Amino acid sequence: MTLFHLVPAAHWRLTEDRRVYEPASLASEGFVHLSTDDQVAGTAARFFSGVPDLLLLEVEIPEDDPRLRWEPSAGPRGVEEFPHFHGPLPLAYVAGWSRWRSGAEPLGPES
């Protein structure tokens, strides 16, 4: 299943020598925030407006991975289910990344 994660480039660079990605939300909320293709633009507008050098990670997670959970979240479009990954995200799940440009399609791997 292809999902997406937005991250400032400076934060992503901290993962270079690791096997897993552990954003601040993992410690504070217990999971990694993810979005579907249809949700990512809204996520960017709501939480990353004005953030320079933002990356869009393309994440491939097996649908049977029990750490992937769909949970309700309230936002401007009402309550909708968002994918959350409960645990450190294995870097092997990151299929590629691109620089985020509002309204743009993912550019494919750049790493």
N, C-alpha and C positions, 0 to 999 in steps of 0.2 A: 504494500500500500504506500503510495507516494503522498507525503505530507511535507509541510514547510515550516521553517523556523527562522525568524528574523533576529539578527544579532549585530551590534556594532562591531566593525572590523577589529578594533582594538581588543575587544573581549575574545573574539575568535582566535586571534594570534596567540593568546595564552594557552591554547590547546595543542600547539605544534608538537610537543614532545609527549603527548599523553595518548592513552588508548580510549579514553572516554571524555565526553563533554559534560561539564557540571556548571551550568549557569547559576547565578545567584538565586533564581527562583527554586532551584532544587533544595537549597538549604532553608529558604524562607517559607516555601509552600509545599515542598515535597514532590515536585514534579517539574518537567520541562514543558513549557508551553509550545504547542504546535498548532498549525492551521491547515485547513484544506485549501485547495486552489481558490475556491470561491470566498474563503474567509481572509486570505492573507492581505488584501488591499485594505480592508477594514481594520485589521489588526495594526497594520503600519500607520494608518491615519490616526488611530486612537492612542497608541502607545509610543510611537516613534516619530511623531511629527517634529520636524526640525532637527532630527538626529543626522549628523553628517556621516558619510562613509558607512552606510548600512548594508549588510550582506543578507542574502536570502539563501538559506541552506535547503537543499533538496534532500529529504530524508526518506529512505526506503525501510519500512518497518514490517516485518512479517505480521500478518493479520492475527496469527495465533499467539503472538508474544503477550503474555499476561500483564506486562508492565504498561501496555498501551490501553488507556481507558478513555471512553467518551463521557464527558461530564458537562453538566449545564453551566452556562455562564451568562450573566445578564449584561447586555450592552445596548447600543443605540438601536439595534434591530430587534430588540426584545431578548428573550432567553433562547439561546441556541446551544447545541452540543458542540464542544470543542475537544479535539484530541489532546490528551495529556500523557506524557511518558513518565511513569513513576520509577525513577532511578536514574543513575548516570546514563547518558546516551552513548552507546558504543560508536566510536568514530567509523567503524566498519559500516554503520547504517547511513552515513552521510555520503550520498551518491555524487554530490557536487555542490557548487555554490556559484552565485552570481552577485554582482552589485545590484542593489535594489534601486529600481527606477519606477516611480509610481506609474501605474498603468502599463508597464512593460511586461512582456513574457519573460520567464526565466531564460537566462542566456546559456546555461549549461555549465559544466565544470570549468573552473579556472585554477584550481589548486594543483 
